[in-house]
Amino acid sequence: MAADKGERRMVIIWGTRVRYRIHAEGEFFCPECGGDRPYRKLLARRWFTLFWIPVIPRRRVWWVVACGECGHHYRPAVLDKPTIAAMSRMLQGAARALVMYVLRNGGNQDNPVVRRQAVEQIRAVRPEGYDDSTLEEDLFCVPRDPAPMLNQIAEHLDSAGREALLVRGVRVALADGPFNAGELSAIQAAGRALEMTPAHVAGVLLMARRSVDNPGS
C-alpha cells in the first residue's frame, strides 16, 4: 500500500500473522509419528501486522496441539486418544479385573490348574513379573466389579481387540474343563461390559471351545 505526499512516497507494509501462546504441555500419541511424543497445547490468534510487527489482535482464537517431534498441528480432540503407555496400563488393569472376576465367580481360586492359566493370561499383557503370589494379592485387591475398567477400554479397542481381551477370561474358565454356571455368567457379563452383543460373545465362546477340543487344528 502506498501514500503520496507531494514528491514523497511512503510504502506501508501490512498483513496478518498467527501468534501462539503455550497453554499446556504433556505427552500424547502423535498420529504422524505413530508413537508417544511430547506436545504443546497452544492458543492461536491472528494479528494485524504493520511492518511485520503484530499490532492489533483479531477477536477469533482457536486451539491447536503441536507435536514436539514432527511439528504437526492437530485439533485438541487428538488428546482424547490415550498414549501407548496409558493404553498398556489400561489393558493390564482390564485383564486383571476380568481374570479375577472369572476366578471368583467360578469358585476356582484354589484350583492350581486354573490359577496357572490365570497367571499365564495376565503375564501376556504385563511386561514385569507376575506370579502366583501376585495373583493371590489381586484376588483381594482388584475390585470385584470389572465393568468400569472394561467399559473404559472398550472405547479404544476394535472388535478384534475386545475379542482378544475376553478370550483371556475364557481360557481361564476352560483350564479345568467345561464352563460352570458361574464362569459362563461372568464371561457373558464381561462381554456386555466390553459392548459386545450376545451373538458376538457366543461366537467367541464357540471358537474357544473348539481350540481347546482340537488344540492342533
RATAJO-V169203 format. One record per pair of residues at least 24 apart in sequence whose ideal C-beta (glycine too) atoms are under 8 Angstrom apart, sorted by the first residue. I is the first residue (numbers start at 1). J is the second residue. D is the distance in Angstrom with one decimal. If there is no record, write none. Layout:
BEGIN
i={I | I}
j={J | J}
d={D | D}
END
This chain:
BEGIN
i={12 | 12 | 13 | 13 | 13 | 14 | 14 | 14 | 14 | 15 | 15 | 15 | 16 | 16 | 16 | 16 | 16 | 17 | 17 | 17 | 17 | 17 | 18 | 18 | 18 | 18 | 19 | 19 | 19 | 19 | 19 | 20 | 20 | 20 | 21 | 23 | 26 | 27 | 27 | 28 | 28 | 28 | 28 | 28 | 28 | 29 | 29 | 29 | 29 | 29 | 30 | 30 | 30 | 30 | 31 | 31 | 31 | 32 | 32 | 32 | 33 | 33 | 33 | 35 | 36 | 36 | 36 | 37 | 37 | 37 | 37 | 38 | 38 | 38 | 39 | 39 | 39 | 39 | 39 | 40 | 40 | 40 | 41 | 41 | 41 | 42 | 81 | 82 | 87 | 88 | 88 | 90 | 90 | 90 | 90 | 91 | 91 | 91 | 92 | 92 | 92 | 93 | 94 | 94 | 94 | 94 | 94 | 94 | 95 | 95 | 95 | 95 | 95 | 95 | 95 | 96 | 96 | 96 | 97 | 97 | 97 | 97 | 97 | 98 | 98 | 98 | 98 | 98 | 98 | 98 | 99 | 99 | 99 | 100 | 100 | 100 | 100 | 100 | 101 | 101 | 101 | 101 | 101 | 101 | 101 | 102 | 102 | 102 | 102 | 102 | 102 | 102 | 103 | 103 | 104 | 104 | 104 | 105 | 105 | 105 | 105 | 106 | 106 | 106 | 106 | 106 | 106 | 107 | 107 | 108 | 108 | 108 | 109 | 111 | 111 | 113 | 113 | 114 | 114 | 114 | 116 | 117 | 117 | 117 | 118 | 118 | 121 | 121 | 121 | 121 | 122 | 124 | 125 | 146 | 146 | 147 | 147 | 150 | 150 | 150 | 151 | 151 | 151 | 153 | 154 | 154 | 154 | 157 | 159 | 162 | 162 | 162 | 163 | 163 | 163 | 165 | 166 | 166 | 166 | 166 | 166 | 166 | 167 | 167 | 170 | 170 | 170 | 171 | 174 | 174 | 174 | 179}
j={50 | 51 | 50 | 51 | 52 | 48 | 49 | 50 | 51 | 48 | 49 | 52 | 46 | 47 | 48 | 49 | 58 | 46 | 47 | 49 | 52 | 54 | 44 | 45 | 46 | 47 | 44 | 45 | 46 | 47 | 54 | 44 | 64 | 66 | 45 | 63 | 79 | 83 | 85 | 65 | 67 | 78 | 79 | 81 | 83 | 78 | 81 | 82 | 83 | 84 | 67 | 69 | 70 | 72 | 72 | 74 | 78 | 67 | 70 | 72 | 67 | 69 | 70 | 84 | 83 | 84 | 85 | 67 | 68 | 69 | 70 | 67 | 68 | 69 | 65 | 66 | 67 | 68 | 79 | 65 | 66 | 68 | 65 | 76 | 79 | 66 | 156 | 156 | 156 | 125 | 127 | 149 | 152 | 153 | 156 | 125 | 153 | 165 | 122 | 125 | 126 | 149 | 146 | 149 | 150 | 152 | 153 | 165 | 121 | 122 | 124 | 125 | 126 | 165 | 168 | 122 | 138 | 142 | 142 | 143 | 146 | 149 | 150 | 146 | 150 | 165 | 166 | 168 | 169 | 190 | 168 | 169 | 172 | 138 | 139 | 142 | 144 | 146 | 144 | 145 | 146 | 169 | 186 | 189 | 190 | 169 | 172 | 173 | 183 | 186 | 187 | 190 | 139 | 172 | 139 | 144 | 186 | 182 | 183 | 185 | 186 | 173 | 179 | 180 | 182 | 183 | 186 | 180 | 182 | 175 | 176 | 183 | 139 | 175 | 176 | 175 | 176 | 172 | 175 | 176 | 175 | 171 | 172 | 175 | 172 | 175 | 168 | 169 | 171 | 172 | 168 | 168 | 168 | 190 | 193 | 189 | 193 | 190 | 193 | 194 | 193 | 194 | 195 | 194 | 193 | 194 | 195 | 194 | 200 | 194 | 195 | 196 | 196 | 200 | 204 | 194 | 190 | 191 | 194 | 196 | 201 | 204 | 204 | 208 | 204 | 205 | 208 | 208 | 208 | 209 | 212 | 205}
d={7.3 | 7.8 | 7.4 | 5.3 | 6.9 | 7.1 | 6.3 | 5.3 | 7.7 | 7.9 | 5.1 | 7.7 | 5.4 | 6.5 | 5.9 | 6.3 | 7.6 | 7.2 | 5.8 | 5.4 | 7.9 | 6.4 | 5.5 | 7.1 | 5.3 | 7.5 | 7.4 | 5.9 | 8.0 | 5.6 | 6.0 | 5.4 | 7.4 | 7.8 | 7.8 | 7.5 | 8.0 | 5.8 | 7.8 | 6.9 | 7.8 | 6.4 | 5.5 | 7.5 | 6.2 | 7.8 | 5.3 | 7.0 | 5.1 | 6.3 | 4.6 | 6.7 | 6.6 | 6.9 | 8.0 | 7.4 | 7.0 | 6.5 | 4.9 | 4.4 | 6.5 | 5.5 | 5.4 | 6.5 | 4.5 | 5.1 | 6.0 | 5.2 | 6.0 | 4.6 | 7.5 | 7.7 | 3.7 | 7.2 | 5.3 | 6.4 | 5.9 | 6.1 | 7.6 | 7.4 | 5.0 | 6.6 | 5.4 | 6.8 | 7.4 | 5.8 | 7.3 | 6.1 | 6.4 | 7.9 | 8.0 | 7.4 | 6.5 | 4.9 | 7.4 | 5.4 | 6.4 | 7.3 | 7.8 | 5.3 | 5.3 | 5.3 | 7.2 | 4.6 | 5.6 | 7.6 | 4.6 | 6.2 | 6.8 | 5.8 | 7.9 | 4.7 | 8.0 | 6.5 | 5.5 | 5.8 | 5.6 | 5.5 | 5.6 | 6.6 | 3.6 | 4.7 | 7.0 | 5.4 | 6.8 | 6.8 | 7.4 | 6.3 | 4.5 | 5.4 | 6.3 | 6.0 | 5.5 | 5.5 | 6.0 | 4.5 | 7.8 | 7.5 | 7.3 | 7.9 | 4.7 | 7.2 | 5.1 | 7.7 | 6.5 | 4.5 | 5.0 | 5.3 | 5.8 | 4.9 | 6.7 | 7.7 | 6.8 | 6.7 | 7.2 | 6.8 | 7.9 | 4.1 | 6.3 | 6.2 | 3.9 | 6.1 | 8.0 | 5.7 | 4.7 | 3.9 | 6.8 | 7.4 | 6.0 | 8.0 | 6.7 | 7.8 | 5.9 | 7.8 | 5.7 | 5.3 | 5.0 | 6.2 | 4.6 | 5.3 | 7.4 | 6.0 | 5.1 | 3.7 | 4.9 | 7.8 | 4.2 | 7.7 | 5.9 | 5.9 | 7.8 | 7.2 | 7.7 | 6.3 | 6.5 | 7.5 | 4.2 | 6.1 | 3.7 | 5.2 | 5.6 | 8.0 | 7.6 | 7.9 | 7.2 | 4.8 | 4.7 | 7.6 | 7.7 | 4.6 | 7.3 | 5.8 | 7.8 | 7.8 | 5.4 | 6.7 | 6.0 | 5.8 | 6.1 | 7.0 | 7.1 | 5.5 | 6.3 | 6.1 | 6.6 | 6.4 | 4.4 | 6.8 | 6.3 | 7.2 | 5.1 | 7.8}
END
